[in-house]
Amino acid sequence: MTLLDRFSLAGKSALVTGGASGIGLAYVEAVAEGGASVTIADVDEAAAAKEADRLLASGFDVRHSRMDVANDDDVRRAFDEHEAAFGAVDIVFANAGMAAGEGYMGFDGQRTATGQIDTYSVDDWRKTIAIDLDGVFFTFRHAVRLMKKHGRRGSLIATSSNASEITVPIVATPYMPAKAGVKHLVRQLARELAPFGIRVNAIAPGSVVTNIGGGVLHNPEVRAVWDLGVPLGRMGETHQFKPLALYLASDASDYMTGTEILLDGGVSLRGIEG
């Protein structure tokens, strides 16, 4: 077996939550290009179907499924549909996430009206935790159920964030503890699942141009603010996550588990002032 052979995903299947756009779509493309059959799982079923059709037309084995990661029953159904389509699951990216509401500081350096702890919406707190933390738990729970059932030595990858390490005043407060929870959930599950040959790791992005926060990062003025906080001088692009995704999904990383890998242009070296 050559070195490049270790990156092959031929004969394997993958499920990616939040896979219809942003970093999740980059994960989908990476594992599809690596040879895996893939389910794009997303709460936006129309977007997931559109991307699945595009990739099918390009010769990849891709299907879509609607999934609300905050609903355990919905996650179970989506995994059962994946099993029916592909027989088992080998690779799972728990990627779906969100940031609801304002941070306690605005881009103008002033405190916001609705982002401070005494004014922040309880509903937005619960929604963020439900999607960003509970959603990872539910996703991995049903991934492991199928991996154990079929005796697969699989790879679980969560999208955490450099927000698990730093404070970001311009991002809504619950995002930070949710991502810190993801980081430690990865470590806990890595230890639990190692005897089954199931590896658990996390990719921790920094500021990346995606649709999170309502797509505000596509605004050139907003992006310019974020660019200033990156030592490499620019925000990340989703395609930059493909090589790392393929590495963690493949046998090339078969001795790695319980690790969070930062991919943030050096932001975590000094944090973001906002």
Secondary structure by P-SEA (a helix, b strand, c coil): ccccccccccccccccccccccaaaaaaaaaaaacccccccccaaaaaaaaaaaaaaaccbbbbbbbccccaaaaaaaaaaaaaacccccbbbccccccccccccccccccccccccccccaaaaaaaaacaaaaaaaaaaaaaaaaaaaccbbbbbbbccccccccccccccaaaaaaaaaaaaaaaaaaacccccbbbbbbbbccccccccccccccaaaaaaaaaacccccccccccaaaaaaaaacccccccccbbbbcccccccccccc
